[in-house]
Amino acid sequence: LPACFDIRADTVVELLKLPADGDMVSAAKEQGLEVDALEAMTDALEALQGETFEVRMTKIVISETMACALVALPPVVPHVGKVPHVILGSRQGVPLACVEDLLKQAEAKGSSVTCVDL
């Protein structure tokens, strides 16, 4: 990563955003899901707890402000996002939510984002 990036210590693939307060209705709405779908995905993740899976990096995407790795998840692992990814690092002060913009830029032709297929 560029020297100006802070490396993320907690590189994780965010699968679902579960509500700390138990409000599944708000959590489902925030993620564009029906409550039943969020509950089913939650149940599926709970059933997989303790299991080990292979996650494969498929591409590195780097912009001037952030770097992430796109990953391939096993089909049995539920994932609410459009593209499973891990944030590798970013410039100090860059909100992690900017990763969605980075992923959109990676799909666009002629963007200033660098993509490295693995």
SULUR-V786764 format. One record per residue. N is the residue number from 1. RES is the residue in one letter. NEAR is the number of other ideal C-beta (glycine too) atoms within 8 Angstrom. D_CENTER is the distance of its C-alpha to the mean C-alpha in Angstrom with 1 decimal. Layout:
n->{N,N}
res->{RES,RES}
near->{NEAR,NEAR}
d_center->{D_CENTER,D_CENTER}
This chain:
n->{1,2,3,4,5,6,7,8,9,10,11,12,13,14,15,16,17,18,19,20,21,22,23,24,25,26,27,28,29,30,31,32,33,34,35,36,37,38,39,40,41,42,43,44,45,46,47,48,49,50,51,52,53,54,55,56,57,58,59,60,61,62,63,64,65,66,67,68,69,70,71,72,73,74,75,76,77,78,79,80,81,82,83,84,85,86,87,88,89,90,91,92,93,94,95,96,97,98,99,100,101,102,103,104,105,106,107,108,109,110,111,112,113,114,115,116,117,118}
res->{L,P,A,C,F,D,I,R,A,D,T,V,V,E,L,L,K,L,P,A,D,G,D,M,V,S,A,A,K,E,Q,G,L,E,V,D,A,L,E,A,M,T,D,A,L,E,A,L,Q,G,E,T,F,E,V,R,M,T,K,I,V,I,S,E,T,M,A,C,A,L,V,A,L,P,P,V,V,P,H,V,G,K,V,P,H,V,I,L,G,S,R,Q,G,V,P,L,A,C,V,E,D,L,L,K,Q,A,E,A,K,G,S,S,V,T,C,V,D,L}
near->{8,6,4,4,12,7,7,10,4,4,7,5,10,6,9,12,8,6,9,4,4,5,7,10,7,8,12,12,8,7,10,5,10,6,9,6,9,14,9,9,13,10,8,10,12,7,6,10,6,3,5,2,9,4,9,6,10,9,11,12,16,11,11,4,8,14,14,13,12,12,12,7,10,7,4,6,10,9,9,10,7,3,6,9,13,11,12,12,10,13,10,5,3,9,4,7,5,11,11,7,7,14,13,8,11,11,5,8,3,3,7,5,11,6,9,8,5,6}
d_center->{18.4,20.8,23.0,22.1,18.5,17.7,16.0,13.3,15.0,12.3,9.8,7.7,5.0,4.8,7.1,9.4,10.8,14.3,17.2,19.1,22.2,22.0,21.9,20.2,21.6,19.9,16.5,16.8,18.0,15.3,12.7,15.3,16.5,20.0,20.7,21.9,18.7,16.7,19.5,19.5,15.8,16.6,19.7,18.1,15.8,18.9,20.9,18.6,18.8,20.5,19.8,18.6,16.5,16.1,12.7,13.6,12.3,13.4,13.1,13.0,12.6,14.7,16.2,18.9,16.6,13.3,12.0,8.9,9.0,8.1,8.8,11.1,11.1,14.6,15.7,16.6,13.2,12.2,8.8,9.0,6.5,8.4,6.6,4.7,3.9,5.5,7.3,10.8,13.0,14.4,17.9,19.2,18.9,16.0,13.8,10.1,9.9,11.3,8.2,8.6,12.1,11.5,9.8,12.9,15.2,14.2,15.4,18.5,21.7,23.4,20.6,20.8,17.5,18.1,16.4,17.5,17.4,17.7}
